[in-house]
Amino acid sequence: KKDMIKTGGENVPSVKVERVIMAHPAVAGVTVIGLPHPHWTEAVTAFVILKPESNADEDELIRLCKTELGGYEVPKRVVFVDSIATTATGKFLKTTLREQYVNLYEGNE
């Protein structure tokens, strides 16, 4: 039950999307969350940390997801960040990201 994103009436396990993105050679870290969206309830959104000297853009990572995942599981956005806050045990703090990016899809229909 934990870490399910409800998007357009479907449930997406965030770990499934994270696994696909993590397989990209340029990706050092990723976490996937659902953010409020006016049309989809929640939009699948990936936050990615790239390895130093590595390049990947949003289109490339979304294309990768489209080859491995169902359409509703593919992130609507990929946001590149330098770091993601973690818990004492090294887990990404998804609640912090949700608060920071709560308005990312505002005005998107």
C-alpha positions in Angstrom: 0.0 0.0 0.0 2.9 2.4 0.8 4.1 4.7 -1.9 1.3 4.3 -4.3 0.5 7.2 -6.6 -3.1 7.5 -7.6 -3.2 8.9 -11.1 -6.3 9.0 -13.4 -7.9 6.2 -11.4 -4.8 3.9 -11.6 -2.4 3.1 -8.9 1.3 3.4 -9.7 3.9 1.9 -7.3 6.6 4.6 -7.1 9.4 1.9 -6.7 8.5 0.5 -10.2 9.1 3.8 -11.9 12.3 4.5 -9.7 13.8 1.2 -10.8 13.5 2.1 -14.5 15.0 5.5 -14.1 17.8 4.2 -11.8 18.9 1.9 -14.6 19.9 4.9 -16.7 23.8 5.2 -16.6 23.7 9.0 -15.8 21.4 8.7 -12.8 22.9 8.7 -9.3 19.6 8.9 -7.4 15.9 9.1 -8.0 12.7 9.3 -6.1 9.2 9.3 -7.5 6.1 11.0 -5.9 2.6 11.9 -6.8 1.9 15.7 -6.9 -1.5 17.3 -7.0 -2.8 17.7 -10.6 -6.0 19.3 -11.6 -6.8 16.5 -14.2 -5.0 13.4 -12.9 -5.6 13.7 -9.2 -1.9 13.1 -8.7 0.8 13.3 -11.4 3.7 10.9 -11.4 6.7 13.1 -10.9 10.4 12.0 -10.8 13.1 13.8 -9.0 16.5 12.9 -10.3 20.1 13.5 -9.2 22.6 13.0 -12.0 26.1 11.6 -11.6 28.9 14.2 -11.9 29.9 14.8 -15.5 26.8 12.9 -16.7 24.1 14.2 -18.9 20.5 13.2 -19.4 17.5 15.4 -20.1 13.8 15.1 -19.2 12.8 13.8 -22.7 15.4 11.1 -22.6 14.3 9.8 -19.2 10.6 10.0 -20.2 11.4 8.0 -23.4 13.1 5.4 -21.3 10.1 5.1 -19.0 7.8 4.8 -22.1 9.7 1.7 -23.2 9.4 -0.1 -19.9 6.2 1.2 -18.3 2.5 1.6 -19.0 1.4 5.0 -20.2 -0.2 6.0 -16.9 3.0 5.0 -15.0 5.3 7.3 -17.0 6.3 10.5 -15.2 4.5 13.7 -16.3 7.7 15.6 -15.4 11.3 14.9 -14.5 12.8 17.5 -12.2 16.6 17.5 -11.9 17.9 18.4 -8.4 21.3 18.6 -6.8 20.3 16.7 -3.7 17.2 15.3 -2.0 16.8 15.5 1.8 17.1 12.1 3.4 16.1 10.5 6.7 18.7 9.3 9.2 18.6 5.9 7.5 19.3 7.4 4.0 15.7 7.2 2.7 14.6 10.1 0.6 12.2 12.4 2.3 9.2 12.4 0.0 7.1 14.5 2.3 9.6 17.4 2.0 9.5 17.2 -1.8 5.7 17.1 -1.8 5.6 20.3 0.2 8.3 22.1 -1.9 6.7 21.2 -5.3 3.0 21.1 -4.3 2.2 23.8 -7.0 4.3 22.3 -9.8 1.2 21.4 -11.9 -1.0 24.3 -11.0 -2.8 25.7 -14.0 -2.2 22.5 -16.0 -5.4 21.0 -17.3 
